[in-house]
Amino acid sequence: MLRSFRVANHKSIYAEQELSLLPAYDKSRPTVPVAAVFGANASGKSNLIDALSWLQRAVDQSYAAWKPDTGVPRYPFRLAPAASEEPSVFIVEFMGADIRYVYGLVADDKKIREEWLYSYPRNRKRVVFEREGSSWIFGTHVPRGEVDVLTRLTRDNTLFLSVAGQSNFPETAQAYGWLQRSLLFGSGFGRRGDLRIIDFLEGGSGPTQRLVALTRQADLGIVDVRVSAAPSADKESVFYRPELEFVHGDSGVVMRTWEQSKGTLEWLSLLVSALTALERGAVLCVDEIDSSLHSRLTPRLIELFRHDETNPLGAQLIFTTHDATLLGTSFGEDILARDEIWFVQKDSAGGTSLFSLAEFHPRKDENTERRYLGGSYGAVP
C-alpha cells in the first residue's frame, strides 16, 4: 500500500508537493483506496504520475542502463533559472509485508547526492542505509561483507537500491520488490495492446472470468472475449500470432480487434491493468483516465477499488482526470470520498501546487461538483 509520495523539482513541480493516501476521516482503514487528481489542462496533473514513474524507472535502470559518464537523466523545473542547479527530490512511503518503509533520493544532473531507506518494524524506525555523497551508514542488522562489495559497485549516478536489488541483497529485497511489482502504470490500448490482453486471457485464472464479466456489464454488446484457437503445432511456429476474438450478441457473431471501437479496446486494456493490480494488491496509476472511456465506465472502474468485496488485498487506484461528474454521485452514493479528491493548479511562477479537498473541510452534503466548477476550490478545468 502506498501511504504517501513527495516530489520536488521535477518538470512543472518545483516546490515540494505531497500526495498523501492516509485517510482523513475513516481511521479504521490504513490508506484510502483511490486518489483522483483534478485540474486544468497543463496544470501538472500528468507530471505527478510521471514523477512516480521516474522513481520506479530509476530504481530499475540506474545500475544497468545509466552510463557512468552521462549523469542522472532528470527533468528539473524550467521556468526558474536556479532550478537547474538545485536537486530533485523523490520520497515514497509504503507498506511491504506489513512493514512500513520510507525510501528517498536527492539527485542533481551529475550524481545522486543523497539516498536512504528506513524500515519500521513494530513502528520503530530502523536504518537500512543512508548515503550522503561518498559517506555511508548501515543499520547494525545489515551484514557488512556484502555491503562493501555493493557500495563499490554503486557509481555516483547509480542508486544503491538499484545495485542491491539486482544483486538479490536480502535487506533491501522487500523495498526493491515493492517498487518493481507494486507500482503499475496503466495506459490506453496503444501499440501491442492486443498482446497484453491476450497474455492476460491466456493466464486462465479467476481474474480472466472477471474481465469477461465486466466487459459484459459495460453493455458493449460483447458476450465473450477469447483468444483465437490454433493447432498446437502452429504455436511452435515463428509465424504463429494469436488474435483476439470478440463474440457479439445472442447470435454469437465473432469479430476481430480492428472491428471494435476505441472505447471498447481502452476499457479492456484498463481492465487488464486494474485486475492485475487487484490480484497483486498493487497501486495502479492512470493518467487521464477519462480520455477514451465513457463517463459511465470510469465509476465502475473506481468501484472495483473502493469495495472490500472486489478489493480484498488493498489495491489502490491513482488517476488524473478532467471529468467533474466524478465529483458527484452514482445511484445515490458518492463516487469518490472527500479524502480521495485532490486538485492541482499552477502558481504565479508556473509551478504546480497539489492540495486535497479535505483541506476545505467540506460538509457531507456539499455539492462538490457544483462548487468545483464554480471555482470554490481553484484548479477549475
N, C-alpha and C positions, 0 to 999 in steps of 0.2 A: 504494500500500500504506500502510495506517495503521501507524505504529510505536508511538505512544502518545497517550493523551488524559488531560489533567489538568483537574480542575474543583474549585472551592471555592465555598461559599455559594450553592448552587442547590438549592432545595426541601429534601429531607432531608439533603443532603450539605453539611455545614458546614465541617469541616476539609478541607484539600485531599486529594483521592484521585486515584490514578493507575491507569489501566488500561494495562498495557504488553503489546504484542504481539511483543516481541523474544523469540526462543527462549531458553529456559534450558538446553536440553540439545543439540539439534541445531544447531550454529552454522553449518552449511552453508546453512541457509535464512535469508533476510533477515528474515522475520517468520513467525509462526505463522499458519496459515490460518483458525483457529477460536478464538474466545474464548467460553466458556459461563459464565454467571454464575448461581450457585445461591444460594438464601436463602429465609427465611421470608416469609410474607405481610407487607406493609407494612414490609419491611426496607430498601427503597430501590432494589431492582433496576431498576425501571422508570425511576427518576429518572436513572440513569446514561445510559440510552439517550436520555431526554428532554433531558439536558444537551447531548449531541452534536447532537441535532435542533435545539435552541435556537440553537446556534452557527451551524449552516447557515442557519437562517431569518434570523438577524441579518445575516449577510453578504449574503443575498439581498434583504432587505426594508428595512434601516435607512435607506438613501438614498431609496428610492421610496415607502415606506409609513409610516415613522415620522414623525409630525408634529413640527414644530420645538419646540412648546411642551408636548409630552407626555412628555418624558424617555425613559428606557430601560425597556421593559416586561420587567423581570427578575422572578425569584421567589426572593428570599433565604430563608434558613433562618428558621422561625417560632418555634422553641422557645427561642431565646436573644434577649433584648431588644436586645442590642448588634448582632445580625446585620444588622438593617435599616440601620444606619449604616455597616456595613462593605461593601466592594465584593465583587462576584462575579468569579471568575477562570475563564477558559476558555483552555486551551493545547492545540494539536494539532500533532503531528509526523508527517509523511507523506512518501512518495516520489512525485514527479511528474516524469515523463520522465527517470527515472534521476538526478534531483537531489533531495536531501533538503531539506525546508522545515520551518520552525517558525513557526507563526502563533499569536499570543495576544492577549488583550484583558483589561482590568480595567475594570469598569463599576459605577457606583452608580445610584441611582434617577434622577438628573438627567442624567448625561453619561458619556462614555467617558473614563476617567481616563488609561488607557494603551493603546497598541496597537502591535504590532510584527510585522514579517515578516523572517525571515532565510532565506537560501538557503545551501547547502553544496556548490557545485561543486567537484569533486575533494576533497571532505571538508574544505574550508576555509571558515570562516564568512564570509559576505558580508552586510552590512546592506542590505536593500532599503529599509526605512523604519523609523523609531522615532518614536513620538508620546507625549509626556507633557504633559498639559494642552494649552497652546497652543504648545508647543515641538516642533519637527520636526527630524529628522535623516534625510538620504537618503544612500544609497551613492553613491560617486563615479561609478558607471556609470549612474546614473539621470538622464535628461535633465531639466534644470531648467525649461525653458519650460513643459512640460505640468504639471509638479508645482505650479507657482504657481497655475494655474487649478484643479487638483483640490483643493488644500488650501483654497482659498476656498469651494469647493462643500461642503466637509466641515463639517457643523454639529457642535455639541458632543455631540449624541446620535446622531451618524452615524458608522459605521465607514468609515475611509478605504479599506479593501479593497472595500467595497460601492460607493463612488463610483468608484474606479479601475477595478474590474472591469466595471461597467456603462458605463464610458466607453472600454472597449477599450484600456486602458493596457497596453502590452506587458510592462512589467517585473513586473506583478502577474498577468498573464493565466494563467500556469500554476497558481498557487496558487488563484486565484479559480475557475478551471475545475474543479480537483480537488474543491474544497469543494461545487461545484454539481452535478457529474456523477458523482463517485466515492463519494458518500455516499448510499446508498439506504436507505429505511426501509420494510420490508415490513410489511404488515398483513393482517388476515383478509379474507375475501371482501367483506364490508361493502357499503355503498352504491356502486353503479356498478362493482362487482367484475366483472360480466359484460362491461362495456365494456373494462376493462383486458385481459381475456383475449382478447376479440375483436380489439383493436388488435394484440396480440402475434401472434395467429394470422394476421392479415391482412398481417403483415410478410413472411411467406412465406420466411423464412431457415432456415438449418440448425437453430437452436435450436427452431424450431416443431416439427420432427420429433422432437427430443429431448423436448419437452413431451408429445407423444402417446406416445412410447415409455415415458417414466417413469410416465405415467398407466396404461398397460397393466401395467407391472411392479408397480404398487401393488395389483394384484389387486382392483380395484373393480368388475370386470365390464364395464369400458368398453374397447372395442377401437379407438375413434377419437373425436376431438373436432374439430368443424369449425364453420364459420360458415354459417348458412343461405344458400342461393343465392337470388338475386333478379335479375330482368331488369335490364340496365344502365340502362334508362330510369327504373326505380324508384329507383335510387341517387341520382338527381338530385333526387328529391322531398324536401321538408322532412319528409314523413311517414315516409320510409324509416328503418327501425330494424332492423339486423341482429340475429340471435339465435344463441345457441349451440345446437348440436346434439350430443348425446351418443349415440354408437352403441354399443348393448349386445349382448354375446353373439354366438354364431355365426349367429343368425337376423337380426342387424343391425337390431334394433328401435331406432328413433330416439326419444329423449326430450329434453325441454327442461330449462332450468335449474331451474325450480320443482319438478321431479320428482327432483332429485338430493339426496343427503344433505348436511348442513352440512359433514361431514368431507371429502367429495369436493370441494366447492367451495373449502374452505380449502386443501386440498392443491394444487389447480390454481392458486389465487391465489399461494401461496407459491412454487410452481414458476416462475411467470412472473417474480416478483421475483428468484429465485435464478438463473435462466437469463440474465436481463438483467445481473445482477452478473457472472456468469461470462463473458459476452460482452464486457463492458467492462473486466474486471479491477478491479471496484469493490468497495466494502465494503457488505455488506448487514447492516442492524441489525434484529432482530426481537424485539419484547417478548413474553414468554410464548409461546414457540414451540409449546409443548405444549398450549395451551388448547383447541384443536379437533382436533389431529392424534392419530391412534392412535400409541401408543408405538413401533410397528414402523416408522412412516414417518419419524419425526424422525431416526433414524440414517441413513436413506437420503439425506436432505437434507444431513446433515453430511458424508457420504461424497463428495458432489459437490465439496465444497471441499477435502477432505483429500487427494485423489489428483491427481497431476500430469496423468493422462490426461484427466480431466474438468475440470481447472482449470489450463490451461497459462499463463494470464495472471496468476496470483497473486491472484485474488479472495479476499476474506475474509468470514467469517460471524461476527457478534457477536450473541449472543442471551441472553435470560434465561429461566429455567425452574425448575419445581419437581420435574421428573422425575428422581429419583435413579437410575433404571435407566440413564440415560445415563452414569453413572459406572462402569458395568460393561463387559461385552464383548458383541460380536456376532460369531457364527461364529468364536470364538476370538481375535478381535482387539479391542483396546481401542477403544471408540467415540470416546473423547477422550484425547489425550495429557495427561500430568501438567501441562505448562505451558500447556495450553489451558483449564484449570479454575480458576475464580475463585469466591469466596464474598463475600456481603455480610451484615452484621448491624448492628443498632442498638447504640450505646454507651449508657452510663448517662444521657447527656444527650439521647438521642433522635436523635443524628446517625448517618448511615450510614458504616460502615467497609468498605472493599474490600480484600481480600487474596487472594493466589494460593495454590493447593495446593502449588506449588513451594517456598514458604516453609517447609513442614513436612518437606521432604526425604524424601518417601515412597519406599519401596522399589519396584522394578519389579513385584514380585509381590504388592504390597499390595492387599487388597480395599478399594478406595476407597469403594465404595458402602456397604459394611457399616460402615466406620469413620465415614463421614459421618453415617449415620443413628444411629450410637451416640454422636455428639456430639464425636468426636475433633478435628474442625476448627472447631467452632462453626457458626453460621449454619444450624442444624437447621431443616428445613422444618416 
